[in-house]
Amino acid sequence: MERLRYWPTAWALGGFLAVSYVVCVAWDGLFPSWAMRGAWQDLLPGFEWLSVGSFFLGLVETLVYGLWFALLVPLLRWTAGRSPEAIRGGR
């Protein structure tokens, strides 16, 4: 099995979160009674409902969150390399 690599995983996560953000902002505009704007304001520092600058700030922040979450990849590789099975040669 091929090892999980950081950058492809990071861009996939960042892209997924950014697309999800855009869909949710559009959803909030179409269905204001089911809006998530309060959640976005809590999760994204500096985000205010809704200006062009705030929208792009939220987009960049969701992308950065994806890059941050992808740091689990090297952590996973590091911990897997230190597992008892790996030490005994069971991998």
N, CA and C atoms as a LAMMPS dump frame, in Angstrom:
ITEM: TIMESTEP
0
ITEM: NUMBER OF ATOMS
273
ITEM: BOX BOUNDS ff ff ff
-5.0000000000000000e+02 5.0000000000000000e+02
-5.0000000000000000e+02 5.0000000000000000e+02
-5.0000000000000000e+02 5.0000000000000000e+02
ITEM: ATOMS id mol type element x y z
1 1 1 N 0.837 -1.172 0
2 1 2 C 0 0 0
3 1 3 C 0.888 1.244 0
4 2 1 N 0.479 2.237 -0.77
5 2 2 C 1.256 3.472 -0.848
6 2 3 C 1.065 4.295 0.419
7 3 1 N 2.158 4.935 0.849
8 3 2 C 2.097 5.788 2.037
9 3 3 C 1.275 7.039 1.763
10 4 1 N 0.571 7.476 2.766
11 4 2 C -0.198 8.709 2.673
12 4 3 C 0.776 9.872 2.683
13 5 1 N 0.644 10.779 1.714
14 5 2 C 1.555 11.917 1.621
15 5 3 C 0.856 13.169 2.123
16 6 1 N 1.654 14.094 2.667
17 6 2 C 1.094 15.284 3.309
18 6 3 C 0.41 16.232 2.323
19 7 1 N 1.113 16.702 1.306
20 7 2 C 0.568 17.767 0.459
21 7 3 C -0.694 17.383 -0.296
22 8 1 N -0.765 16.215 -0.919
23 8 2 C -2.042 15.862 -1.559
24 8 3 C -3.195 15.79 -0.556
25 9 1 N -2.91 15.255 0.617
26 9 2 C -3.94 15.175 1.652
27 9 3 C -4.325 16.564 2.133
28 10 1 N -3.338 17.439 2.324
29 10 2 C -3.6 18.796 2.806
30 10 3 C -4.451 19.573 1.815
31 11 1 N -4.125 19.503 0.528
32 11 2 C -4.911 20.239 -0.461
33 11 3 C -6.294 19.641 -0.617
34 12 1 N -6.418 18.33 -0.489
35 12 2 C -7.746 17.71 -0.562
36 12 3 C -8.618 18.159 0.609
37 13 1 N -8.056 18.152 1.817
38 13 2 C -8.816 18.611 2.984
39 13 3 C -9.144 20.096 2.896
40 14 1 N -8.162 20.902 2.531
41 14 2 C -8.395 22.334 2.402
42 14 3 C -9.431 22.644 1.337
43 15 1 N -9.335 21.974 0.209
44 15 2 C -10.308 22.169 -0.857
45 15 3 C -11.701 21.734 -0.454
46 16 1 N -11.791 20.612 0.244
47 16 2 C -13.088 20.131 0.714
48 16 3 C -13.727 21.131 1.675
49 17 1 N -12.941 21.631 2.615
50 17 2 C -13.481 22.603 3.569
51 17 3 C -13.857 23.915 2.886
52 18 1 N -13.062 24.363 1.924
53 18 2 C -13.372 25.599 1.212
54 18 3 C -14.652 25.457 0.389
55 19 1 N -14.814 24.338 -0.307
56 19 2 C -16.037 24.109 -1.078
57 19 3 C -17.24 24.003 -0.134
58 20 1 N -17.066 23.321 0.974
59 20 2 C -18.152 23.209 1.96
60 20 3 C -18.551 24.578 2.484
61 21 1 N -17.583 25.432 2.716
62 21 2 C -17.838 26.794 3.185
63 21 3 C -18.656 27.572 2.161
64 22 1 N -18.268 27.505 0.892
65 22 2 C -18.99 28.234 -0.158
66 22 3 C -20.426 27.716 -0.265
67 23 1 N -20.598 26.406 -0.217
68 23 2 C -21.945 25.829 -0.289
69 23 3 C -22.773 26.279 0.909
70 24 1 N -22.184 26.286 2.093
71 24 2 C -22.921 26.697 3.29
72 24 3 C -23.288 28.178 3.255
73 25 1 N -22.407 29.026 2.752
74 25 2 C -22.726 30.452 2.642
75 25 3 C -23.866 30.646 1.642
76 26 1 N -23.837 29.92 0.533
77 26 2 C -24.929 30.004 -0.443
78 26 3 C -26.23 29.497 0.178
79 27 1 N -26.142 28.411 0.922
80 27 2 C -27.318 27.857 1.602
81 27 3 C -27.9 28.884 2.577
82 28 1 N -27.037 29.54 3.321
83 28 2 C -27.491 30.563 4.272
84 28 3 C -28.221 31.697 3.562
85 29 1 N -27.755 32.06 2.361
86 29 2 C -28.423 33.102 1.593
87 29 3 C -29.786 32.666 1.079
88 30 1 N -29.906 31.388 0.704
89 30 2 C -31.168 30.876 0.176
90 30 3 C -32.182 30.551 1.275
91 31 1 N -31.689 30.051 2.404
92 31 2 C -32.565 29.623 3.502
93 31 3 C -32.104 30.273 4.805
94 32 1 N -32.402 31.55 4.998
95 32 2 C -31.879 32.257 6.176
96 32 3 C -32.376 31.701 7.514
97 33 1 N -33.511 31.023 7.516
98 33 2 C -34.004 30.47 8.79
99 33 3 C -33.171 29.268 9.238
100 34 1 N -32.42 28.665 8.333
101 34 2 C -31.55 27.531 8.67
102 34 3 C -30.078 27.923 8.59
103 35 1 N -29.791 29.168 8.756
104 35 2 C -28.442 29.691 8.53
105 35 3 C -27.447 29.2 9.573
106 36 1 N -26.196 29.092 9.134
107 36 2 C -25.084 28.713 10.009
108 36 3 C -24.183 29.894 10.317
109 37 1 N -24.63 31.088 10.036
110 37 2 C -23.739 32.248 10.179
111 37 3 C -23.173 32.385 11.582
112 38 1 N -23.937 32.026 12.601
113 38 2 C -23.417 32.081 13.973
114 38 3 C -22.247 31.132 14.173
115 39 1 N -22.363 29.945 13.581
116 39 2 C -21.266 28.972 13.683
117 39 3 C -20.025 29.484 12.958
118 40 1 N -20.23 30.07 11.755
119 40 2 C -19.075 30.587 11.01
120 40 3 C -18.406 31.715 11.783
121 41 1 N -19.203 32.565 12.421
122 41 2 C -18.62 33.67 13.188
123 41 3 C -17.824 33.156 14.375
124 42 1 N -18.257 32.036 14.96
125 42 2 C -17.523 31.447 16.082
126 42 3 C -16.254 30.726 15.625
127 43 1 N -16.314 30.058 14.474
128 43 2 C -15.197 29.23 14.01
129 43 3 C -14.121 29.994 13.24
130 44 1 N -14.507 31.086 12.593
131 44 2 C -13.575 31.799 11.719
132 44 3 C -13.312 33.197 12.271
133 45 1 N -12.14 33.422 12.854
134 45 2 C -11.822 34.743 13.415
135 45 3 C -11.893 35.834 12.347
136 46 1 N -12.583 36.925 12.666
137 46 2 C -12.692 38.044 11.751
138 46 3 C -13.855 37.953 10.777
139 47 1 N -14.546 36.83 10.757
140 47 2 C -15.672 36.651 9.834
141 47 3 C -16.884 37.401 10.358
142 48 1 N -17.478 38.19 9.48
143 48 2 C -18.726 38.891 9.784
144 48 3 C -19.682 38.614 8.641
145 49 1 N -20.954 38.589 8.934
146 49 2 C -21.946 38.287 7.892
147 49 3 C -22.326 39.536 7.161
148 50 1 N -22.401 39.565 5.911
149 50 2 C -21.547 39.001 4.896
150 50 3 C -21.081 40.171 4.049
151 51 1 N -19.812 40.311 3.961
152 51 2 C -19.198 41.285 3.052
153 51 3 C -18.221 40.523 2.159
154 52 1 N -17.79 41.157 1.105
155 52 2 C -16.881 40.494 0.166
156 52 3 C -15.565 40.142 0.867
157 53 1 N -15.024 41.098 1.623
158 53 2 C -13.768 40.837 2.333
159 53 3 C -13.911 39.728 3.355
160 54 1 N -15.02 39.718 4.066
161 54 2 C -15.265 38.687 5.072
162 54 3 C -15.444 37.319 4.422
163 55 1 N -16.106 37.275 3.274
164 55 2 C -16.28 36.017 2.553
165 55 3 C -14.935 35.425 2.162
166 56 1 N -14.066 36.256 1.584
167 56 2 C -12.753 35.751 1.163
168 56 3 C -11.862 35.412 2.354
169 57 1 N -11.989 36.149 3.431
170 57 2 C -11.256 35.798 4.653
171 57 3 C -11.688 34.418 5.149
172 58 1 N -12.987 34.168 5.169
173 58 2 C -13.486 32.853 5.574
174 58 3 C -13.014 31.754 4.644
175 59 1 N -12.947 32.051 3.353
176 59 2 C -12.471 31.073 2.383
177 59 3 C -11.007 30.715 2.638
178 60 1 N -10.188 31.714 2.873
179 60 2 C -8.768 31.471 3.162
180 60 3 C -8.623 30.716 4.483
181 61 1 N -9.401 31.102 5.477
182 61 2 C -9.289 30.436 6.781
183 61 3 C -9.706 28.972 6.708
184 62 1 N -10.741 28.64 5.945
185 62 2 C -11.125 27.237 5.822
186 62 3 C -10.044 26.442 5.094
187 63 1 N -9.409 27.051 4.109
188 63 2 C -8.307 26.386 3.419
189 63 3 C -7.149 26.128 4.388
190 64 1 N -6.831 27.112 5.21
191 64 2 C -5.747 26.961 6.193
192 64 3 C -6.103 25.896 7.235
193 65 1 N -7.366 25.845 7.635
194 65 2 C -7.788 24.778 8.557
195 65 3 C -7.523 23.404 7.942
196 66 1 N -7.789 23.252 6.661
197 66 2 C -7.518 21.978 5.999
198 66 3 C -6.046 21.629 6.017
199 67 1 N -5.194 22.633 5.768
200 67 2 C -3.75 22.397 5.824
201 67 3 C -3.317 22.024 7.236
202 68 1 N -3.943 22.643 8.224
203 68 2 C -3.623 22.354 9.622
204 68 3 C -4.052 20.933 9.994
205 69 1 N -5.276 20.538 9.605
206 69 2 C -5.761 19.193 9.923
207 69 3 C -4.894 18.129 9.271
208 70 1 N -4.327 18.434 8.121
209 70 2 C -3.507 17.458 7.409
210 70 3 C -2.199 17.176 8.135
211 71 1 N -1.866 17.975 9.144
212 71 2 C -0.675 17.662 9.936
213 71 3 C -0.815 16.328 10.664
214 72 1 N -2.012 15.779 10.651
215 72 2 C -2.2 14.438 11.206
216 72 3 C -1.462 13.381 10.395
217 73 1 N -1.216 13.652 9.113
218 73 2 C -0.536 12.672 8.261
219 73 3 C 0.877 12.391 8.762
220 74 1 N 1.754 13.41 8.929
221 74 2 C 3.077 13.087 9.448
222 74 3 C 3.033 12.558 10.875
223 75 1 N 2.065 13.015 11.666
224 75 2 C 1.932 12.501 13.026
225 75 3 C 1.541 11.026 12.995
226 76 1 N 0.657 10.666 12.096
227 76 2 C 0.269 9.267 11.944
228 76 3 C 1.456 8.416 11.514
229 77 1 N 2.227 8.927 10.542
230 77 2 C 3.405 8.178 10.099
231 77 3 C 4.415 8.011 11.225
232 78 1 N 4.609 9.068 12.007
233 78 2 C 5.569 9.025 13.1
234 78 3 C 5.126 8.033 14.17
235 79 1 N 3.847 8.073 14.544
236 79 2 C 3.373 7.15 15.577
237 79 3 C 3.315 5.721 15.058
238 80 1 N 2.977 5.53 13.777
239 80 2 C 2.959 4.18 13.212
240 80 3 C 4.367 3.61 13.174
241 81 1 N 5.353 4.456 12.953
242 81 2 C 6.737 4 12.937
243 81 3 C 7.249 3.641 14.321
244 82 1 N 6.564 4.102 15.377
245 82 2 C 6.97 3.815 16.736
246 82 3 C 6.098 2.752 17.394
247 83 1 N 5.168 2.176 16.635
248 83 2 C 4.272 1.181 17.224
249 83 3 C 5.035 -0.099 17.544
250 84 1 N 4.556 -0.882 18.513
251 84 2 C 5.248 -2.142 18.855
252 84 3 C 5.371 -3.101 17.676
253 85 1 N 4.356 -3.127 16.806
254 85 2 C 4.418 -4.015 15.64
255 85 3 C 5.558 -3.6 14.711
256 86 1 N 5.703 -2.281 14.534
257 86 2 C 6.764 -1.792 13.656
258 86 3 C 8.135 -2.069 14.273
259 87 1 N 8.246 -1.97 15.596
260 87 2 C 9.524 -2.224 16.263
261 87 3 C 9.904 -3.693 16.151
262 88 1 N 8.911 -4.588 16.281
263 88 2 C 9.183 -6.019 16.173
264 88 3 C 9.333 -6.482 14.738
265 89 1 N 9.046 -5.618 13.785
266 89 2 C 9.173 -5.993 12.372
267 89 3 C 7.913 -6.617 11.807
268 90 1 N 6.778 -6.379 12.45
269 90 2 C 5.535 -6.972 11.993
270 90 3 C 4.852 -6.198 10.886
271 91 1 N 5.487 -5.166 10.379
272 91 2 C 4.858 -4.376 9.315
273 91 3 C 5.281 -4.828 7.968
